[in-house]
Amino acid sequence: MGDRPKRRITIRDGFHALIVLCTWVLFFYWWYIVFPLMRLSDAAWAVFSILAISLGTVVVTLGWVRYNLGIFRRKGPRLKNPDILERFTIDTLGRELVHSGWEELRASRLITVSVDGEGRKTLSTRED
């Protein structure tokens, strides 16, 4: 891990840190305003709710990590992306694609797409 080059801090990083800091200041300021107006039981309920939600988030995250580690132990490390069969005979709606060839379509500056009465999608080129 030590061979990774150090990343320079940019103005964008500083801006993001400033936004985070301002958000936390605003959060504690609002609690400072609201806290004296609350009864002790309401404050305790709010603190309990925050802690319960935080604990729930941690438990769900750890469960998800454990699940993924189980997959890793069963299958081993992912060595490559899975092979995906690329089908260019139908579109996402299941309509048949009719065309003169992918190379001609790639080379063309204008491609006209039309759907006929039988539900076929036709891709045609026009030479300028």
C-alpha positions, 0 to 999 in steps of 0.5 A: 500500500505504500507504493501508491503516489500521494494525492495532492489536496486541491481547492475542491477538496478544501471546499468540500472540507469547508462544507462538511465543517459548516454543516457540523457547526450548523448541526451543533448550533441548532442543537444548542438552540433547541436543547434548552427548550426541550424536556429531559425526556424528549432530549433522551428520546432524541439521543436514543433515536440517534444512537439506535439509528447509528447502531442499526447502520453499523449492524447493517453495514457489518452484515453486508461486509460479512456477506461479501466476505462469504462470497469472496471465501467461496469464489475467491478473488475476482480476476476479470470481469464476467464475459457478457454475450453482446446481442445486437439483434434486438433492442431493449424493447425486444424489437428486431434490429435491421441494418446494413452493418455496424461498420457502415453505421459507425462511419456514417455522420447521420443514422435514421432510426425508424420502426415499421408496422411489424415492430422492426427497428431499421437503422439506415445511413445517408451519405452527405 
